[in-house]
Amino acid sequence: MKFLKRGEETEPAEKSDTTGERCDVIGCSEPAHRAVSAKNAMKAGLKVNKERGKAHLCKKHYKEYKKATKMDRKLERLGR
């Protein structure tokens, strides 16, 4: 654990792509940002290479996934 002196700032930790995974959407070769269920990604309208397991999505496609599943996630939270 590092203690900071008064007025000293830390550098923001940048999220790096250390896994080397690529986006699983057909036609996209961007680095993966998040992994979601492949089944849910297909329900959201994304054309992924996998039918089971996890589908890795780049930032752009993850944003599309979030927009497509916004209402489902909201209803899930309200149902608890």
C-alpha positions in Angstrom: 0.0 0.0 0.0 1.4 3.4 -1.0 0.7 6.4 1.0 0.5 9.7 -0.7 2.0 13.0 0.5 -0.2 16.1 0.7 -0.7 17.4 -2.8 0.7 14.3 -4.6 -1.6 12.8 -7.2 -1.7 9.3 -8.5 -1.8 8.4 -12.1 -5.2 7.0 -13.2 -5.0 3.3 -13.8 -5.7 2.6 -17.5 -7.6 -0.5 -18.4 -5.4 -2.5 -20.8 -6.3 -5.3 -23.1 -4.0 -8.0 -21.7 -6.1 -11.0 -22.8 -5.4 -10.5 -26.5 -9.0 -11.4 -27.3 -10.8 -9.9 -30.3 -14.4 -8.9 -30.8 -16.6 -12.0 -31.7 -19.0 -10.0 -33.9 -18.7 -11.1 -37.5 -16.6 -8.6 -39.5 -15.1 -6.8 -36.5 -11.5 -7.2 -35.4 -11.3 -4.6 -32.6 -9.8 -5.7 -29.3 -12.3 -7.1 -26.8 -13.6 -4.8 -24.0 -16.2 -7.0 -22.3 -17.5 -10.5 -22.4 -21.2 -11.3 -22.3 -23.3 -14.4 -22.9 -23.3 -15.3 -26.6 -27.0 -16.2 -26.4 -27.9 -12.8 -25.0 -25.7 -11.0 -27.6 -27.6 -12.8 -30.4 -30.9 -11.9 -28.8 -29.7 -8.2 -28.8 -29.3 -8.4 -32.5 -25.5 -8.8 -32.8 -24.2 -11.4 -35.2 -21.6 -13.3 -33.2 -19.4 -16.2 -34.2 -20.3 -18.3 -31.2 -23.7 -19.9 -30.2 -22.7 -20.9 -26.7 -20.5 -19.6 -24.0 -19.1 -16.1 -23.8 -19.0 -13.6 -26.7 -16.2 -11.0 -26.5 -17.3 -7.5 -27.6 -15.4 -4.4 -28.4 -16.4 -1.0 -26.9 -18.6 -0.1 -29.9 -20.5 -3.4 -29.9 -20.8 -3.5 -26.1 -22.4 -0.1 -26.3 -24.9 -1.4 -28.9 -25.6 -4.5 -26.7 -26.3 -2.2 -23.7 -28.7 -0.1 -25.7 -30.5 -3.1 -27.0 -30.9 -4.7 -23.5 -31.6 -1.5 -21.6 -35.3 -2.3 -21.0 -34.7 -5.9 -20.1 -32.1 -4.9 -17.5 -34.5 -2.3 -16.1 -37.3 -4.8 -15.8 -34.9 -7.3 -14.2 -34.0 -4.8 -11.5 -37.6 -3.9 -10.8 -38.7 -7.5 -10.5 -36.3 -8.3 -7.6 
